[in-house]
């Protein structure tokens, strides 16, 4: 009898809980219906830290206040899972309405497949395009049309250096590559590692190769080779860049065993902090990282200069490698409400959002900004003046080809392949990939 009573009591509790759940659901549904929010936008992004997620949600909420008849399903995803999920969604006609992109080759594949909406007219309306720095549009311009909105902070490769070492040895910031090589030689003679590098993951070393090609030939050399439009990875600038890279290795510019050092664990930065190394070519994410790891070093000893220009090189003196906007936002052609979706994206980079993004540690790709941190202001000024910013090659190239390229460049650093053979190997890999 006691067992029966216990069972009956448990059953009543479950029934009550279910009734509360369904009543709550019905109440929410009525409230949703009463608000008139019958239109929906699905939005995928890759900002997964709590502060960043909250910031983006708040920006979306401002859009919703003006558009009470809309609902936005905001879906934060991890970087790698996002790439996989987007590819599947695009192939199965289940794509989100708005999604994050880095632009470049993989993004243009979706453009060519008719999956992305041309937003040129939206960007030109009220001269909205003029809000952004000029270099922001390269990775998302295809066939002279704009396919995404620049939103998140700039990330470009710069040469970071220890000011104390430069002062001690009376070194001036170089503006030409020849001046840079003289600094490398002088530092080497003083027992200082000229350039710290941790190349286990391969991409840090690629920064050198990419910048050399960019300064030698401008961004069009890579883009023509990558797009298979009259260019080849075996062309002279790619061979010359390999030769210049190996010249640095043979000079002893990098620390011993650099191809086995791990950037993620800070092995390159530790040499910079300790004064054992003088310089490092790295992205602007160096700012928050160094500030968090060694605040005193950041405030007293850290500075940077753009990659120096090469005598006779065709690259624009202001050109950079990286991204004027680290993340762009695009609209799919399956979106039922493209104009409103575009307006929602505008809330991600309006004046209020710009303030929030600066506080978050980003350098928004918007003209006329002022920063309280002199380092951020200096980076912003360089980005704003850049005539072009060559997108990271491993973001531009299809993943399989990007991995092959990184392997080849690591071999160049290891002196296990000649520059000519490396260039020819990359060209063959590109030909084989695009035959598929």
C-alpha positions as CSV (number, residue, x, y, z in Angstrom):
1,X,0.0,0.0,0.0
2,X,2.9,2.3,0.9
3,X,4.5,1.6,-2.5
4,X,1.2,2.4,-4.2
5,X,1.0,5.7,-2.4
6,X,4.6,6.6,-3.3
7,X,4.0,5.8,-6.9
8,X,0.8,7.8,-7.0
9,X,2.5,10.8,-5.3
10,X,5.3,10.6,-7.9
11,X,2.8,10.4,-10.7
12,X,1.0,13.5,-9.5
13,X,4.3,15.4,-9.2
14,X,5.2,14.5,-12.8
15,X,1.7,15.5,-14.1
16,X,1.9,18.8,-12.2
17,X,5.4,19.5,-13.6
18,X,4.3,18.7,-17.1
19,X,1.3,21.0,-16.8
20,X,3.5,23.8,-15.6
21,X,5.9,23.2,-18.5
22,X,3.1,23.2,-21.2
23,X,1.4,26.2,-19.6
24,X,4.7,28.1,-19.6
25,X,5.4,27.1,-23.2
26,X,1.9,28.2,-24.2
27,X,2.3,31.5,-22.4
28,X,5.6,32.1,-24.2
29,X,4.1,31.2,-27.5
30,X,1.2,33.6,-26.9
31,X,3.6,36.4,-25.9
32,X,5.7,35.7,-29.0
33,X,2.6,35.8,-31.2
34,X,1.3,38.9,-29.4
35,X,4.6,40.7,-30.0
36,X,4.0,40.2,-33.7
37,X,7.5,38.6,-34.1
38,X,6.5,36.3,-37.0
39,X,9.6,36.8,-39.1
40,X,12.9,35.0,-38.4
41,X,16.5,35.5,-39.2
42,X,19.0,32.8,-38.4
43,X,22.5,34.2,-37.6
44,X,25.7,32.1,-37.2
45,X,28.9,33.6,-35.8
46,X,32.1,32.3,-34.2
47,X,32.6,34.5,-31.1
48,X,32.3,32.0,-28.4
49,X,33.8,33.7,-25.3
50,X,31.2,34.9,-22.8
51,X,32.0,38.6,-23.2
52,X,32.0,38.5,-27.0
53,X,28.7,36.5,-27.1
54,X,27.0,38.9,-24.8
55,X,28.3,41.9,-26.9
56,X,26.9,40.5,-30.1
57,X,23.6,39.6,-28.5
58,X,23.2,43.1,-27.2
59,X,23.8,44.5,-30.7
60,X,21.2,42.1,-32.1
61,X,18.8,43.2,-29.3
62,X,19.1,46.8,-30.5
63,X,18.0,45.7,-34.0
64,X,15.0,43.8,-32.4
65,X,13.8,46.9,-30.6
66,X,13.4,48.7,-33.9
67,X,12.0,45.5,-35.6
68,X,9.6,44.0,-33.1
69,X,8.1,41.8,-35.8
70,X,11.3,39.9,-36.1
71,X,13.0,37.1,-34.2
72,X,16.8,36.5,-34.5
73,X,18.1,33.0,-33.8
74,X,21.7,33.7,-32.8
75,X,24.0,30.6,-33.0
76,X,27.6,30.9,-31.7
77,X,29.8,28.1,-33.1
78,X,33.4,27.0,-32.6
79,X,35.6,28.0,-35.5
80,X,36.3,24.5,-36.9
81,X,32.8,23.1,-36.3
82,X,31.4,26.3,-38.0
83,X,33.3,25.6,-41.2
84,X,32.1,22.0,-41.4
85,X,28.5,22.9,-40.5
86,X,28.4,25.7,-43.0
87,X,29.6,23.5,-45.8
88,X,27.0,20.9,-45.0
89,X,24.3,23.5,-44.7
90,X,25.1,25.2,-48.0
91,X,25.1,21.9,-49.7
92,X,21.8,20.8,-48.3
93,X,19.9,24.1,-48.7
94,X,19.7,24.6,-45.0
95,X,22.0,27.6,-44.7
96,X,21.6,30.3,-42.1
97,X,20.4,33.8,-43.3
98,X,23.5,35.5,-42.0
99,X,26.9,33.9,-41.5
100,X,30.4,34.9,-40.7
101,X,33.2,34.7,-43.3
102,X,36.9,35.6,-43.8
103,X,36.4,36.3,-47.5
104,X,38.8,35.0,-50.1
105,X,38.8,31.8,-52.0
106,X,36.6,29.5,-49.9
107,X,34.0,32.3,-49.6
108,X,34.1,33.0,-53.3
109,X,33.2,29.3,-54.0
110,X,29.9,30.0,-52.2
111,X,29.5,33.2,-54.3
112,X,30.1,31.3,-57.5
113,X,27.6,28.7,-56.5
114,X,24.9,31.3,-56.1
115,X,24.7,30.9,-52.3
116,X,25.6,34.4,-51.3
117,X,23.6,37.6,-51.9
118,X,25.2,40.5,-53.8
119,X,24.9,43.5,-51.3
120,X,26.6,46.1,-53.5
121,X,23.4,48.2,-53.7
122,X,22.9,48.1,-50.0
123,X,26.5,49.2,-49.4
124,X,26.2,52.1,-51.8
125,X,22.9,53.3,-50.4
126,X,23.6,56.6,-48.5
127,X,27.3,56.0,-49.2
128,X,27.4,53.4,-46.4
129,X,30.5,51.8,-48.0
130,X,32.5,55.0,-47.2
131,X,32.1,54.2,-43.5
132,X,34.8,51.6,-43.8
133,X,38.6,51.7,-44.4
134,X,39.4,51.2,-48.1
135,X,41.5,48.0,-47.6
136,X,38.6,46.2,-45.9
137,X,36.9,45.3,-49.2
138,X,39.5,43.3,-50.9
139,X,38.6,39.8,-49.4
140,X,34.9,40.3,-50.0
141,X,34.9,41.9,-53.5
142,X,34.4,39.6,-56.4
143,X,33.6,40.6,-60.0
144,X,33.5,44.2,-58.8
145,X,30.6,43.4,-56.4
146,X,30.5,43.4,-52.6
147,X,29.4,40.3,-50.9
148,X,29.8,40.9,-47.2
149,X,30.1,43.7,-44.6
150,X,33.3,44.3,-42.7
151,X,32.6,44.1,-39.0
152,X,35.2,42.7,-36.7
153,X,38.7,44.0,-35.8
154,X,41.8,44.3,-38.0
155,X,44.5,41.6,-37.8
156,X,47.6,42.3,-39.7
157,X,51.2,41.0,-39.6
158,X,53.7,43.5,-38.2
159,X,57.3,43.3,-37.0
160,X,57.3,43.6,-33.2
161,X,60.5,44.6,-31.4
162,X,62.1,45.1,-28.0
163,X,62.7,48.8,-27.7
164,X,65.3,48.4,-25.0
165,X,67.5,46.2,-27.3
166,X,67.1,48.7,-30.2
167,X,68.1,51.6,-27.9
168,X,71.1,49.7,-26.4
169,X,72.6,49.0,-29.8
170,X,71.5,52.3,-31.4
171,X,69.3,50.7,-34.0
172,X,66.8,52.7,-36.0
173,X,63.5,51.3,-37.2
174,X,64.1,50.2,-40.8
175,X,62.0,51.4,-43.7
176,X,63.7,49.2,-46.3
177,X,64.5,45.5,-46.4
178,X,68.3,46.3,-46.8
179,X,68.2,48.3,-43.6
180,X,66.4,45.4,-41.9
181,X,69.1,42.9,-43.0
182,X,71.8,45.2,-41.6
183,X,69.9,45.2,-38.2
184,X,69.8,41.4,-38.4
185,X,73.6,41.3,-39.0
186,X,74.4,43.7,-36.1
187,X,72.2,41.9,-33.6
188,X,73.7,38.6,-34.6
189,X,77.2,40.0,-34.0
190,X,76.1,41.1,-30.5
191,X,74.9,37.6,-29.6
192,X,71.2,38.5,-29.8
193,X,68.8,36.3,-31.7
194,X,67.6,38.8,-34.3
195,X,64.2,37.2,-34.9
196,X,62.2,34.9,-32.7
197,X,60.1,32.3,-34.4
198,X,58.2,29.3,-33.2
199,X,57.2,27.4,-36.4
200,X,56.0,24.0,-35.2
201,X,52.4,24.9,-36.4
202,X,53.9,26.2,-39.7
203,X,51.7,29.3,-40.1
204,X,54.1,31.7,-38.2
205,X,56.8,31.0,-40.7
206,X,54.4,31.6,-43.6
207,X,54.1,35.2,-42.5
208,X,57.6,35.8,-43.7
209,X,57.0,34.2,-47.1
210,X,53.7,35.9,-47.6
211,X,55.1,39.4,-46.8
212,X,58.1,38.8,-49.1
213,X,55.9,37.9,-52.0
214,X,53.6,40.8,-51.3
215,X,56.4,43.3,-51.2
216,X,58.1,41.8,-54.3
217,X,55.1,41.6,-56.5
218,X,52.0,43.1,-54.8
219,X,48.8,41.2,-53.9
220,X,47.9,40.4,-57.5
221,X,50.7,37.9,-57.9
222,X,49.2,35.6,-55.3
223,X,45.6,36.2,-56.3
224,X,46.3,35.4,-60.0
225,X,48.0,32.1,-58.9
226,X,45.4,31.2,-56.4
227,X,42.5,31.9,-58.7
228,X,44.2,30.3,-61.7
229,X,43.9,33.5,-63.7
230,X,47.1,34.0,-65.6
231,X,49.4,33.5,-62.6
232,X,51.6,30.6,-61.4
233,X,53.1,29.7,-58.0
234,X,56.2,29.0,-59.9
235,X,56.6,32.6,-61.1
236,X,59.7,34.5,-60.2
237,X,58.4,36.4,-57.2
238,X,57.6,33.1,-55.4
239,X,61.1,31.7,-56.1
240,X,62.7,35.0,-55.1
241,X,60.7,35.0,-51.8
242,X,62.0,31.5,-51.0
243,X,65.6,32.6,-51.7
244,X,65.2,35.6,-49.4
245,X,63.7,33.5,-46.7
246,X,66.5,31.0,-46.8
247,X,69.0,33.8,-46.8
248,X,67.6,34.8,-43.3
249,X,67.9,31.2,-42.1
250,X,71.5,30.9,-43.3
251,X,72.4,34.2,-41.6
252,X,71.2,32.6,-38.3
253,X,68.4,35.1,-38.0
254,X,66.2,32.7,-36.1
255,X,66.6,30.7,-32.8
256,X,68.0,27.1,-32.9
257,X,65.3,24.5,-33.5
258,X,62.7,27.1,-34.5
259,X,60.8,24.6,-36.7
260,X,60.0,22.6,-33.5
261,X,59.1,25.5,-31.2
262,X,55.5,26.0,-30.3
263,X,53.9,29.5,-30.7
264,X,50.7,28.5,-28.9
265,X,52.7,27.9,-25.7
266,X,54.5,31.2,-26.0
267,X,58.0,29.8,-26.8
268,X,58.7,32.6,-29.3
269,X,57.4,35.4,-27.0
270,X,59.5,34.2,-24.0
271,X,62.6,34.9,-26.0
272,X,61.3,38.4,-26.7
273,X,60.4,39.1,-23.1
274,X,63.7,37.9,-21.8
275,X,65.8,40.0,-24.2
276,X,67.3,37.0,-25.9
277,X,65.6,37.9,-29.1
278,X,64.9,41.3,-30.6
279,X,62.0,41.0,-33.1
280,X,59.0,38.8,-34.1
281,X,56.8,39.0,-37.2
282,X,53.3,38.4,-35.8
283,X,49.7,39.5,-36.0
284,X,48.1,42.3,-34.1
285,X,46.6,39.8,-31.6
286,X,50.1,40.2,-30.1
287,X,48.7,43.3,-28.3
288,X,46.2,41.6,-26.0
289,X,48.4,38.6,-25.5
290,X,51.5,40.5,-24.4
291,X,49.4,42.8,-22.3
292,X,47.9,39.8,-20.5
293,X,51.2,37.9,-20.2
294,X,53.7,40.7,-19.5
295,X,52.0,44.0,-18.9
296,X,55.1,45.9,-17.9
297,X,56.9,44.7,-21.1
298,X,53.9,45.8,-23.1
299,X,53.9,49.3,-21.6
300,X,57.7,49.9,-21.6
301,X,59.4,47.7,-24.2
302,X,57.1,46.7,-27.0
303,X,56.8,48.5,-30.3
304,X,56.4,47.6,-33.9
305,X,57.0,48.6,-37.5
306,X,55.4,47.5,-40.8
307,X,57.2,44.9,-42.9
308,X,59.9,46.9,-44.7
309,X,59.7,47.6,-48.5
310,X,62.0,45.8,-50.9
311,X,64.0,47.9,-53.3
312,X,62.6,47.3,-56.8
313,X,59.5,45.6,-55.4
314,X,56.2,46.2,-57.0
315,X,54.2,46.0,-53.8
316,X,52.7,49.3,-52.6
317,X,54.7,50.8,-49.7
318,X,51.5,50.9,-47.5
319,X,50.5,47.3,-48.3
320,X,50.0,44.8,-45.5
321,X,49.3,41.1,-45.1
322,X,46.3,40.1,-42.9
323,X,42.8,41.4,-42.7
324,X,41.4,44.9,-42.3
325,X,38.4,43.1,-40.8
326,X,39.1,39.7,-39.2
327,X,35.4,38.7,-39.7
328,X,32.9,39.8,-42.3
329,X,29.1,39.0,-42.3
330,X,27.3,37.8,-45.4
331,X,23.7,37.1,-46.3
332,X,22.6,33.9,-48.1
333,X,20.4,34.0,-51.2
334,X,17.9,31.8,-49.4
335,X,17.3,34.6,-46.8
336,X,13.6,35.7,-47.0
337,X,14.3,39.1,-45.5
338,X,17.7,40.3,-47.0
339,X,17.2,44.0,-46.4
340,X,16.4,43.5,-42.7
341,X,19.2,41.0,-42.4
342,X,21.6,43.6,-43.8
343,X,20.2,46.2,-41.3
344,X,20.8,43.7,-38.5
345,X,24.5,43.4,-39.6
346,X,24.7,47.2,-39.5
347,X,23.8,47.1,-35.8
348,X,26.9,44.9,-35.3
349,X,29.1,47.8,-36.5
350,X,27.1,51.0,-35.7
351,X,28.6,53.7,-33.5
352,X,27.6,52.0,-30.3
353,X,28.9,48.7,-31.5
354,X,32.2,50.3,-32.4
355,X,32.6,51.5,-28.8
356,X,31.8,48.1,-27.5
357,X,34.3,46.4,-29.9
358,X,37.1,48.8,-28.9
359,X,36.4,48.0,-25.2
360,X,36.5,44.3,-26.2
361,X,40.0,44.8,-27.6
362,X,39.2,45.0,-31.4
363,X,40.3,47.6,-34.0
364,X,37.1,48.0,-36.0
365,X,37.5,48.6,-39.8
366,X,35.8,52.0,-39.6
367,X,37.2,55.4,-40.6
368,X,38.1,58.2,-38.2
369,X,38.5,56.2,-35.0
370,X,40.4,57.4,-31.9
371,X,41.9,55.1,-29.2
372,X,43.1,55.8,-25.7
373,X,45.8,53.1,-26.1
374,X,48.6,54.6,-28.3
375,X,49.6,51.1,-29.6
376,X,46.0,50.5,-30.9
377,X,46.0,54.0,-32.4
378,X,49.3,53.4,-34.2
379,X,48.0,50.0,-35.6
380,X,44.8,51.7,-36.7
381,X,46.6,54.5,-38.5
382,X,48.6,52.0,-40.5
383,X,45.6,49.9,-41.4
384,X,43.6,52.9,-42.4
385,X,46.3,54.1,-44.8
386,X,46.9,50.7,-46.4
387,X,46.0,50.6,-50.1
388,X,45.7,46.9,-49.9
389,X,45.8,44.1,-47.3
390,X,46.6,40.7,-48.7
391,X,44.4,38.1,-47.0
392,X,46.3,35.4,-45.1
393,X,47.0,32.8,-47.7
394,X,45.9,29.9,-45.5
395,X,42.5,31.6,-45.2
396,X,42.3,32.4,-48.9
397,X,43.3,28.9,-50.2
398,X,41.1,25.8,-50.0
399,X,42.0,24.0,-46.8
400,X,43.8,21.1,-48.4
401,X,45.9,23.3,-50.6
402,X,46.6,25.6,-47.7
403,X,48.0,22.7,-45.7
404,X,50.3,21.7,-48.6
405,X,51.5,25.2,-48.9
406,X,52.4,25.4,-45.1
407,X,54.3,22.2,-45.4
408,X,56.3,23.5,-48.3
409,X,57.2,26.8,-46.5
410,X,58.2,24.9,-43.4
411,X,60.5,22.8,-45.6
412,X,62.0,26.0,-47.0
413,X,62.8,27.1,-43.5
414,X,64.4,23.7,-42.9
415,X,66.5,24.1,-46.0
416,X,65.3,20.7,-47.2
417,X,64.0,22.0,-50.5
418,X,65.3,24.6,-52.9
419,X,63.2,27.8,-53.6
420,X,62.7,26.8,-57.2
421,X,61.6,23.2,-56.3
422,X,59.3,24.6,-53.6
423,X,57.6,27.0,-56.0
424,X,57.2,24.2,-58.6
425,X,55.8,21.9,-56.0
426,X,53.2,24.4,-54.9
427,X,52.2,25.1,-58.5
428,X,51.8,21.3,-59.2
429,X,49.6,21.0,-56.0
430,X,47.4,23.9,-57.2
431,X,47.0,22.4,-60.7
432,X,46.2,19.0,-59.3
433,X,43.7,20.4,-56.8
434,X,41.8,22.5,-59.4
435,X,41.6,19.6,-61.8
436,X,39.1,17.9,-59.5
